[in-house]
Amino acid sequence: MNKMRFPFSICVISVMLVLTFPPARPTLPLSGLAHAFEVKGLRTPESFIVDPSTGAYFMSNINGKPTQKDNNGFITKLDKTGKIIKLKFVEGGKKGVTLHAPKGLAVIDSILYATDIDFVRGFDKETGEPVYDLDFTEYGSAFLNDLTHDSEGNLYATDMLAQMILKIETRNGNKASVLVKDARLNGPNGIVVNPQTGNLIVVTWDTGSILDVDPAGQIRVLLDSQGLKNLDGVDLDEAGNLYTSSFTDGRIYKISPDFKKVKLFKEGLNSPADINMDRANHLLLIPFFNENKARTEKTR
């Protein structure tokens, strides 16, 4: 396994959660929603993504406290119908894997990447075997959260506590750099590349605003909070509409491509976390952090 270390030190803030876990259950079809499904028996699920090249789904499971280095985190893999292939496809403490509290996920080529407190880890997406452990402690990373990537194979990771976005050039020896570190990021959480501009769209935890970050790290406000708060996940549908989840309000919003119209897509949810889009099937992928389950919703 390739290991890379970058020079720095951090102070990690511990977040306490008290959780009880039901036994794992198989995926269940949702009546009346073709291709939609629900998965129960997860363990503090944070992110839920699809691999567009295969149709397989992956879900990160913190399995405890978001900042605790307990090496018991895991990643679940589903097939393209939503059936569980393996609940603990990647499992901390097994087969040479270190994985404490995985959050954001992304797939580039054959590698499944996951943020893990102050590391970004890479795994073979077919076998789950560890490939990379990229150490960002020396960049001051304290709470690496969401991941996204562009068409050039560059990964971008948000750090909520360090007010930072990191860039990792996966096709250039995993060269790493700080794209931007600025208090105006206001607790950067969900992140996605805007295919129209090539810029990053970032949703914020602290203020509920939505930001544009260009390749030089310049920040521009796309949408002031307008009552939104504690934004977590973000993604775009095939028409360019943006979806974002409000973790504490239990809502998901749909925002027009020009950011002038904000509509309520779903409400009454419990802790919707790092949502993502399966554009091929027009499905919004929703993990429920405190309910230990995930489900999909049709977007049209």
C-alpha positions, 0 to 999 in steps of 0.5 A: 500500500502506498503511503504519503505524508504531508508536513503539519499538526492539528487539534481535533474537536470531538463530537459525542453521539449516543447511538443504538443500532438495529440489526442489518436488513436487506434493501427494500423496494419502495412501492410505486417508485421504479428503481427506488429502494431503501437500506436499513441496518447501517451505522451512522451513514454519512455519504451515499454515491453511485459509480456511474461507470458500473451503476454500483452504489457505495455508502460510508458508515462512521459507526460511532463518533465523527472525529474518533479514531476507533478504526471501526468505520466501514463502506457498504457496497450495493449492486445497481438494483440496490441489493447489498453486495456486502455490508462491510465491503471495506472495514476498518481493522480488517485486511490491512484497512485503516478506516475510522470515520469515513464521510465523503466518497468519490470514485475515479477510475478504479479507485474509491476514495473516502475522507477519514478525519485527517486522511483521504484513503483510497480503495480498489472499487472491485475488491475493497483492498486498500491502495492509498493513505493520504495524510493531511494532518500537516495541512491542519486538517481536522474534519475532512468531510465531502469529496468531489472530482473533476474531469481531469481526475482532481479530487477536492475535499472540504474541511469544515473545521479548518475552513479549507478546501484541498486539491489532490491531483490523482493522476499526478502522483496524488500531488496535494495543495490547499486550494483555499483556506478562508473564514468566508468558507463558513464551515464548508461541507458539501461540494460539487463541480459545476459542469457549466463553469468548471468551478466548485459549488460549496454549501456551508454549515455555519451560515447556510450560504452557497458559494462558488469557488474558482480554480484560483480559490476565489470565493463568490456567494451564489446564494445567501442563506435565505433561511437555509442552515446547516447545509450538508450534501449537494449535487446537480441533476441532469438539467443543472438544478441543485439539490442540497440537504439541511441536516438539522431542519430535515429538509432537502431543497431544489434550486434552479440553475440560475440560483433565483428559485429555491423550492422545497423538495422534501421535508420532515426528514431525520438528519439527511446527510451527504446526498448525491445524485444518480443522474442515469436513473434520476434518483436522489441518494439520501443517507439518514445519519441518525436513523442508520438507513438510506433511501432514494427518491425519484427526481422526476 
